[in-house]
Every structure is written in structure tokens, then in C-alpha cells.
Amino acid sequence: MNGAKPSSPFAKAIYMKSDIRKVKGRAKMRAVQLRKNARSTRVYCEECYSIIGIDHPSYQNNVFMFFKNHCETNFKLPEKPEVAIYLDDLPSSEAHLIPTDIPLCHSFPRDREKFRSIEAVRNSFKEPEGPPVGYLFKDLISSLGKIEILQLEEGRRL
């Protein structure tokens, strides 16, 4: 797997400010969407298949989703999660992995207001106070060329 760690059924997603200062390995990155009607765009490494980040229109270029332990980074990542999200997609056999002392959001449509009411979430998604020092995650996506549409069947587990 060339550097990627085996995936966990409980991914540790972190919303990072969309202000990228330096990227290594751009030639090995590829942008994909799962289906033709997809709203989110994933950037992954062609060498180790790690997901580097995900962009979604609702992030409004303020953040991108990053998965802890998928890539080597040179920045400090939070140790404790603020919320567990998308729990409807978590196999019941893995429920023991979910911390019991944080808010739980089972699906975004159902728990949208609860999710947005969490102070750490509000702070992550708020508009930056000034222009980025580097460039936006969407600019990284644009620099990778055409986005590949994978045509995956919705709801089908791989």
C-alpha cells in the first residue's frame, strides 16, 4: 500500500481551513467524483490510494475535509473529536469505536442543525478573516486537470 495505513471503519475526518501553502506529490494526485451527479470532489494519491481531501459546495471554500492518518502531514492535528458524523453509514459491529462523550450525528439531512450548533463546527466553517496565505483546496483540484467520474452505484458497498 505504499505508505497508506489500512483504513478504519471509523474514519477521523477533520475540517481543515482551505489555505494550502505547500503540496508535495501533486503529480501523483487525482481528482474524482463518485457519480455524475456528485456534489463532492475527492483528491486521492494514485500511488497509495489515500484520500487527501474532499471538497463540497457547502464548504464555501472555507474548509476541506481531511482524514487523519491517511497522509503524512507536518501540522498538528486535534487529538479529541468534537462530533461523530455519518453514523448511519457505520456498520453496527464498529459502534464501539465511537466516543461516548461527544455529540452524535447519524445523517446530515436529519442532524444538520445539531451539527451546525456545535461551537467547534461553527468556528471551523466560518468565513476566514482575510485572504488565504496560500491557495484554496478547490484551486488544487483545478490544477489536477479533468475530474474523473467513477460512476459508482449509489448505496453499494465496495
VEXTOR-397124 format. One line per 4 residues: number of its first residue (from 1); their letters; for each residue x, y, z of C-alpha. Coordinates in pm, 1 decimal. Layout:
BEGIN
NUM> a> X/Y/Z | ...
//
This chain:
BEGIN
1> mnga> 0.0/0.0/0.0 | 298.1/232.4/-32.9 | 250.9/445.3/275.2 | -122.0/438.2/334.3
5> kpss> -238.6/284.2/656.6 | -516.8/25.4/637.2 | -847.6/207.3/656.8 | -1055.4/207.2/969.8
9> pfak> -1432.3/168.7/951.9 | -1444.0/483.4/1167.6 | -1268.8/749.9/960.8 | -1142.0/1051.4/1152.0
13> aiym> -1249.1/1341.7/934.1 | -1114.6/1687.8/1013.0 | -1238.6/2007.4/853.5 | -922.7/2199.9/764.9
17> ksdi> -908.8/2566.9/667.7 | -880.2/2591.2/291.1 | -545.3/2768.9/291.6 | -279.8/2542.2/144.1
21> rkvk> 74.7/2670.4/148.8 | 270.4/2378.3/6.6 | 189.6/2049.0/-165.3 | 427.8/1761.8/-229.2
25> grak> 343.8/1487.5/-477.4 | 96.2/1679.8/-692.4 | 191.9/1462.5/-992.3 | 55.3/1159.6/-803.4
29> mrav> -277.8/1323.1/-715.6 | -605.5/1273.4/-896.4 | -947.8/1435.8/-856.1 | -1256.5/1214.9/-874.8
33> qlrk> -1630.0/1225.9/-818.7 | -1818.2/910.0/-729.6 | -2106.5/969.5/-971.2 | -2207.6/1205.3/-1249.5
37> nars> -2443.8/1395.5/-1018.2 | -2192.2/1413.4/-730.1 | -2156.2/1732.6/-532.6 | -1830.6/1641.6/-357.6
41> trvy> -1490.7/1603.6/-521.2 | -1219.2/1384.0/-373.0 | -845.7/1419.0/-425.0 | -652.0/1098.8/-374.1
45> ceec> -298.7/969.0/-421.9 | -260.7/733.6/-718.9 | 33.4/563.1/-550.7 | -111.6/466.2/-211.8
49> ysii> -484.0/539.3/-272.3 | -512.4/761.1/35.6 | -783.0/1025.0/22.6 | -601.7/1355.6/57.5
53> gidh> -908.9/1573.3/89.5 | -1270.4/1629.1/-9.0 | -1436.8/1948.0/-128.8 | -1810.8/2012.7/-123.1
57> psyq> -2005.6/2322.8/-231.0 | -2145.4/2364.0/121.8 | -1789.3/2419.4/248.1 | -1794.3/2751.3/54.8
61> nnvf> -1415.6/2736.4/1.9 | -1365.0/2792.4/375.4 | -1266.1/2432.9/458.8 | -1198.5/2093.3/306.0
65> mffk> -1238.4/1752.4/466.6 | -912.6/1579.6/557.1 | -880.8/1229.3/701.8 | -649.1/1189.7/997.5
69> nhce> -386.3/916.2/949.6 | -442.3/887.0/574.1 | -143.7/1103.2/480.5 | 176.3/1224.0/635.5
73> tnfk> 142.0/1584.0/745.5 | 363.5/1843.9/903.1 | 91.9/2014.7/1104.5 | -63.4/1936.3/1439.1
77> lpek> -398.0/1760.0/1422.3 | -654.8/1757.7/1702.4 | -643.0/1455.2/1931.0 | -1003.6/1456.8/2051.7
81> peva> -1300.7/1462.5/1812.8 | -1569.4/1726.7/1858.2 | -1852.0/1528.1/1694.6 | -1914.2/1190.6/1528.1
85> iyld> -2085.5/1226.2/1189.1 | -2248.5/998.4/928.0 | -2311.5/724.7/1182.9 | -2590.1/575.4/970.2
89> dlps> -2309.6/452.8/741.5 | -2109.1/288.4/1021.8 | -2150.7/-90.3/1046.9 | -2314.0/-180.2/1380.8
93> seah> -2019.6/-409.8/1458.8 | -1799.8/-98.1/1477.5 | -2023.5/110.4/1706.4 | -1785.7/50.0/1997.3
97> lipt> -1531.7/278.3/1823.1 | -1748.1/586.3/1873.4 | -1654.6/804.4/2171.2 | -1941.4/837.6/2416.5
101> dipl> -1863.1/1190.9/2535.5 | -1926.7/1382.2/2210.7 | -2237.6/1474.7/2008.3 | -2351.7/1210.8/1757.7
105> chsf> -2490.0/1293.6/1412.1 | -2635.0/998.6/1225.0 | -2715.1/1160.5/891.0 | -2655.3/1508.7/762.6
109> prdr> -3009.4/1585.9/646.9 | -3155.7/1474.7/979.6 | -2887.3/1623.5/1208.1 | -2787.6/1935.7/1013.2
113> ekfr> -2894.6/2186.8/1281.3 | -2741.1/1983.3/1562.7 | -2412.7/1963.3/1368.5 | -2406.0/2335.9/1295.1
117> siea> -2489.0/2424.7/1656.3 | -2160.2/2276.9/1783.3 | -1920.9/2563.4/1857.3 | -1611.0/2390.1/1714.5
121> vrns> -1801.0/2317.9/1392.3 | -1921.9/2677.9/1363.6 | -1564.9/2800.1/1416.0 | -1429.0/2561.6/1151.4
125> fkep> -1681.2/2665.7/887.5 | -1680.6/3039.7/948.2 | -1552.0/3264.5/676.0 | -1180.4/3349.8/705.8
129> egpp> -1092.3/3695.1/833.4 | -868.2/3765.6/535.1 | -746.3/3617.1/207.6 | -559.1/3285.8/220.8
133> vgyl> -182.5/3295.1/261.4 | -158.3/3004.6/16.4 | -433.1/2882.2/-213.9 | -772.0/2717.4/-180.1
137> fkdl> -833.6/2341.3/-194.7 | -1058.4/2399.5/-498.4 | -753.2/2555.5/-670.3 | -557.2/2235.8/-603.5
141> issl> -843.6/2039.6/-761.7 | -842.7/2269.4/-1066.0 | -467.2/2225.8/-1107.4 | -505.8/1846.4/-1137.1
145> gkie> -686.2/1856.2/-1471.0 | -1013.5/1689.4/-1561.0 | -1212.5/1537.9/-1275.3 | -1274.7/1167.2/-1335.1
149> ilql> -1632.3/1045.2/-1279.8 | -1618.6/693.0/-1131.1 | -1986.4/601.9/-1198.8 | -2017.3/409.4/-870.5
153> eegr> -2359.7/272.2/-786.8 | -2515.9/468.6/-500.6 | -2552.8/270.4/-179.1 | -2343.7/-23.7/-298.5
157> rl> -2065.1/-121.1/-58.5 | -1732.4/-197.3/-220.8
//
